[in-house]
Amino acid sequence: MRAHARQTSPEPFPSPGSVISTVASDSDLRYLHFDRGTANRSSRRELHAFLATLLGGMMLGISIAFTTEAVIQRRAEQAQATARRDLADDECGARPSGGLGVGIGLIGMCQRYVVYGRNIWVYKPWAPSQTPTNPLPVVVVLHGSDTDAPSIAKASGFAEVADEAQFLVVFPEMLKPSGPDWSYGWPGEIAFFEALVSMLGFEYNIETKQVFICGHSSGGSMSLFIQNRLPKTFRAAASVEAGVDNASKWDEHSPGSPVLLIWNHNDPVLEAYGGEMLYNRTVRRLLRVHTRDLHASLPVPTPTLRESMLPPSKDILYADLFRWDSPSPMLSVVSWATRQPSHAWPSPQAIPGSFDAAHVIWQFFGSAAVATSLLPASD
């Protein structure tokens, strides 16, 4: 420490409010020096009073500093949470989960990316214990015809499930925004989904053995197609109110992935595309029945498990769960019917008394993850 010469007119001592450290600096210490040989009681009393004033000033400065910092931090959290809430409400369909001391609930971050010129929204849930060392599963959710990613985000409520279960949820757009269909069989579409997963692996710490895909209507048919073409990338798929489309472009030698099919037997859109014949043909293809036995008039094989999901109600005729464990990979079907025709994403908000499709799909993906955990990760 550098020695300081005595001065007859010392520099002013720093004001109490400017002292925010509990450790004195070199310049502070020079004002505490005195000669023990010439000190008397009066000087000691003056010293004690001086030290008391100094200590009080330092404590006041520390209190002011921490109080100010806490106010600034709280306001920053409020502004950040409000911005995240507004963005997520608009694009990812998230909602605050409840008050946590700042007036609104904490939610995750909704971020937009562009891959091959197409918008992608990624919702990362907030968690107090989340660290970069904890990889997150991924659920890709595809929208249907003539709609867009924010619409399926809001209708599905997947962001809320992601908050509960801790996974990334991804909402990509069609090649043509709000277009009539996904581009089945076009090589560029396969490349897009491969690039999408690569981008997620670069931007986030993801669990590569737990990347899943699902979709509604046309997006559901595309999910079935993707699990056939990219089974090492997407470890399971779910299709909501959609069957197999463009079957001629499927890979007949692909092992495929576990699939959940949610099928409303009173869906006017499904009826327009074949109704029960499309259902039979879709189930038989997903069961890897030989090509010559795919005729729609043939009955669906007997499931391994059949159980009721919901009792009949004012709006629901029935809702049953079927599961086939063989041939591998497994197939589950939620076979249900609404009393009024509906093509909506199943949820209690859209159809009173309905199950929540997002929760059912995530539960299925959890069981599929266990079934495929021994398979190697995609390259």
HUWOPE-V429030 format. One record per residue. N is the residue number from 1. D_LAST is the distance of its C-alpha to the last C-alpha in Angstrom with 1 decimal. Layout:
# HUWOPE-V429030
n->N d_last->D_LAST
n->N d_last->D_LAST
This chain:
# HUWOPE-V429030
n->1 d_last->59.3
n->2 d_last->61.5
n->3 d_last->65.2
n->4 d_last->66.9
n->5 d_last->70.6
n->6 d_last->72.8
n->7 d_last->73.7
n->8 d_last->76.8
n->9 d_last->74.9
n->10 d_last->71.4
n->11 d_last->68.6
n->12 d_last->67.9
n->13 d_last->65.6
n->14 d_last->62.3
n->15 d_last->62.7
n->16 d_last->61.4
n->17 d_last->58.9
n->18 d_last->57.2
n->19 d_last->56.6
n->20 d_last->53.3
n->21 d_last->52.6
n->22 d_last->54.3
n->23 d_last->54.5
n->24 d_last->57.5
n->25 d_last->57.1
n->26 d_last->59.4
n->27 d_last->61.5
n->28 d_last->61.9
n->29 d_last->63.2
n->30 d_last->66.1
n->31 d_last->67.8
n->32 d_last->67.9
n->33 d_last->69.9
n->34 d_last->73.6
n->35 d_last->76.3
n->36 d_last->77.2
n->37 d_last->80.7
n->38 d_last->81.9
n->39 d_last->80.1
n->40 d_last->82.4
n->41 d_last->82.1
n->42 d_last->82.0
n->43 d_last->79.2
n->44 d_last->77.3
n->45 d_last->77.8
n->46 d_last->76.6
n->47 d_last->73.6
n->48 d_last->72.7
n->49 d_last->73.1
n->50 d_last->70.9
n->51 d_last->68.2
n->52 d_last->68.3
n->53 d_last->68.0
n->54 d_last->65.1
n->55 d_last->63.2
n->56 d_last->63.9
n->57 d_last->62.7
n->58 d_last->59.5
n->59 d_last->58.8
n->60 d_last->59.6
n->61 d_last->57.3
n->62 d_last->54.4
n->63 d_last->55.1
n->64 d_last->55.2
n->65 d_last->52.0
n->66 d_last->50.0
n->67 d_last->51.5
n->68 d_last->50.7
n->69 d_last->47.1
n->70 d_last->46.7
n->71 d_last->48.1
n->72 d_last->45.9
n->73 d_last->42.8
n->74 d_last->43.8
n->75 d_last->44.4
n->76 d_last->41.1
n->77 d_last->39.3
n->78 d_last->41.4
n->79 d_last->40.6
n->80 d_last->36.9
n->81 d_last->36.8
n->82 d_last->38.9
n->83 d_last->36.7
n->84 d_last->33.6
n->85 d_last->35.6
n->86 d_last->36.8
n->87 d_last->33.4
n->88 d_last->31.7
n->89 d_last->34.7
n->90 d_last->34.4
n->91 d_last->30.7
n->92 d_last->28.8
n->93 d_last->31.7
n->94 d_last->32.0
n->95 d_last->35.3
n->96 d_last->36.7
n->97 d_last->36.7
n->98 d_last->40.1
n->99 d_last->42.3
n->100 d_last->41.3
n->101 d_last->44.3
n->102 d_last->43.6
n->103 d_last->44.9
n->104 d_last->41.6
n->105 d_last->38.6
n->106 d_last->35.4
n->107 d_last->32.4
n->108 d_last->29.0
n->109 d_last->27.9
n->110 d_last->27.2
n->111 d_last->25.4
n->112 d_last->25.1
n->113 d_last->22.4
n->114 d_last->22.3
n->115 d_last->19.2
n->116 d_last->20.3
n->117 d_last->23.8
n->118 d_last->23.4
n->119 d_last->24.4
n->120 d_last->22.1
n->121 d_last->23.8
n->122 d_last->22.0
n->123 d_last->24.2
n->124 d_last->23.7
n->125 d_last->26.2
n->126 d_last->28.7
n->127 d_last->29.2
n->128 d_last->31.6
n->129 d_last->29.5
n->130 d_last->26.2
n->131 d_last->24.7
n->132 d_last->21.6
n->133 d_last->20.5
n->134 d_last->20.3
n->135 d_last->16.9
n->136 d_last->17.8
n->137 d_last->16.6
n->138 d_last->16.4
n->139 d_last->18.5
n->140 d_last->18.5
n->141 d_last->22.1
n->142 d_last->23.2
n->143 d_last->26.9
n->144 d_last->29.2
n->145 d_last->31.3
n->146 d_last->33.7
n->147 d_last->32.5
n->148 d_last->30.0
n->149 d_last->27.5
n->150 d_last->30.2
n->151 d_last->32.2
n->152 d_last->29.5
n->153 d_last->28.9
n->154 d_last->32.6
n->155 d_last->33.1
n->156 d_last->30.3
n->157 d_last->31.0
n->158 d_last->27.4
n->159 d_last->27.9
n->160 d_last->30.5
n->161 d_last->28.3
n->162 d_last->25.6
n->163 d_last->28.5
n->164 d_last->29.4
n->165 d_last->26.1
n->166 d_last->24.2
n->167 d_last->21.1
n->168 d_last->20.0
n->169 d_last->21.3
n->170 d_last->20.4
n->171 d_last->22.8
n->172 d_last->21.8
n->173 d_last->24.4
n->174 d_last->24.9
n->175 d_last->24.9
n->176 d_last->28.6
n->177 d_last->29.6
n->178 d_last->31.5
n->179 d_last->31.1
n->180 d_last->31.9
n->181 d_last->28.5
n->182 d_last->24.8
n->183 d_last->23.8
n->184 d_last->22.8
n->185 d_last->21.4
n->186 d_last->21.5
n->187 d_last->18.4
n->188 d_last->18.7
n->189 d_last->18.3
n->190 d_last->15.0
n->191 d_last->13.9
n->192 d_last->15.6
n->193 d_last->13.8
n->194 d_last->10.3
n->195 d_last->12.1
n->196 d_last->13.8
n->197 d_last->10.9
n->198 d_last->9.8
n->199 d_last->13.6
n->200 d_last->14.0
n->201 d_last->11.5
n->202 d_last->13.7
n->203 d_last->16.9
n->204 d_last->16.7
n->205 d_last->15.7
n->206 d_last->13.8
n->207 d_last->12.9
n->208 d_last->9.4
n->209 d_last->10.9
n->210 d_last->13.8
n->211 d_last->13.0
n->212 d_last->15.8
n->213 d_last->17.7
n->214 d_last->21.5
n->215 d_last->24.2
n->216 d_last->28.0
n->217 d_last->29.7
n->218 d_last->27.9
n->219 d_last->25.0
n->220 d_last->25.1
n->221 d_last->25.0
n->222 d_last->22.0
n->223 d_last->20.2
n->224 d_last->21.0
n->225 d_last->19.8
n->226 d_last->16.4
n->227 d_last->15.9
n->228 d_last->16.9
n->229 d_last->14.7
n->230 d_last->11.4
n->231 d_last->11.8
n->232 d_last->8.4
n->233 d_last->8.3
n->234 d_last->12.0
n->235 d_last->13.3
n->236 d_last->16.9
n->237 d_last->19.1
n->238 d_last->22.8
n->239 d_last->25.3
n->240 d_last->28.6
n->241 d_last->31.5
n->242 d_last->29.6
n->243 d_last->29.0
n->244 d_last->27.0
n->245 d_last->27.5
n->246 d_last->26.9
n->247 d_last->26.3
n->248 d_last->26.8
n->249 d_last->23.4
n->250 d_last->21.5
n->251 d_last->19.4
n->252 d_last->21.9
n->253 d_last->19.5
n->254 d_last->16.8
n->255 d_last->16.8
n->256 d_last->16.6
n->257 d_last->16.6
n->258 d_last->19.6
n->259 d_last->21.9
n->260 d_last->24.9
n->261 d_last->27.5
n->262 d_last->30.4
n->263 d_last->33.2
n->264 d_last->36.7
n->265 d_last->39.1
n->266 d_last->41.5
n->267 d_last->39.1
n->268 d_last->40.9
n->269 d_last->37.8
n->270 d_last->36.3
n->271 d_last->39.8
n->272 d_last->39.9
n->273 d_last->36.8
n->274 d_last->38.1
n->275 d_last->38.5
n->276 d_last->38.7
n->277 d_last->37.8
n->278 d_last->34.5
n->279 d_last->33.9
n->280 d_last->34.6
n->281 d_last->32.4
n->282 d_last->29.4
n->283 d_last->29.7
n->284 d_last->30.2
n->285 d_last->27.1
n->286 d_last->24.9
n->287 d_last->26.5
n->288 d_last->25.3
n->289 d_last->29.0
n->290 d_last->29.7
n->291 d_last->30.0
n->292 d_last->33.8
n->293 d_last->34.3
n->294 d_last->32.9
n->295 d_last->36.3
n->296 d_last->37.0
n->297 d_last->40.3
n->298 d_last->38.9
n->299 d_last->38.7
n->300 d_last->35.6
n->301 d_last->35.1
n->302 d_last->36.5
n->303 d_last->34.0
n->304 d_last->33.5
n->305 d_last->34.5
n->306 d_last->36.7
n->307 d_last->38.1
n->308 d_last->39.7
n->309 d_last->38.0
n->310 d_last->41.0
n->311 d_last->44.7
n->312 d_last->46.5
n->313 d_last->47.6
n->314 d_last->49.3
n->315 d_last->46.2
n->316 d_last->44.0
n->317 d_last->45.1
n->318 d_last->42.5
n->319 d_last->38.9
n->320 d_last->37.5
n->321 d_last->34.1
n->322 d_last->33.1
n->323 d_last->30.3
n->324 d_last->29.2
n->325 d_last->27.4
n->326 d_last->27.5
n->327 d_last->26.0
n->328 d_last->22.6
n->329 d_last->20.7
n->330 d_last->23.5
n->331 d_last->25.3
n->332 d_last->27.6
n->333 d_last->30.2
n->334 d_last->32.5
n->335 d_last->35.5
n->336 d_last->38.0
n->337 d_last->40.8
n->338 d_last->42.5
n->339 d_last->46.3
n->340 d_last->46.0
n->341 d_last->43.6
n->342 d_last->40.4
n->343 d_last->37.1
n->344 d_last->36.3
n->345 d_last->33.3
n->346 d_last->34.7
n->347 d_last->36.0
n->348 d_last->39.4
n->349 d_last->39.9
n->350 d_last->39.6
n->351 d_last->41.1
n->352 d_last->43.5
n->353 d_last->42.8
n->354 d_last->39.3
n->355 d_last->36.3
n->356 d_last->33.7
n->357 d_last->30.7
n->358 d_last->28.3
n->359 d_last->29.3
n->360 d_last->29.0
n->361 d_last->25.5
n->362 d_last->24.3
n->363 d_last->26.1
n->364 d_last->24.3
n->365 d_last->20.9
n->366 d_last->21.9
n->367 d_last->22.9
n->368 d_last->19.8
n->369 d_last->17.7
n->370 d_last->19.9
n->371 d_last->19.6
n->372 d_last->15.8
n->373 d_last->15.4
n->374 d_last->15.1
n->375 d_last->12.1
n->376 d_last->8.8
n->377 d_last->6.4
n->378 d_last->3.8
n->379 d_last->0.0
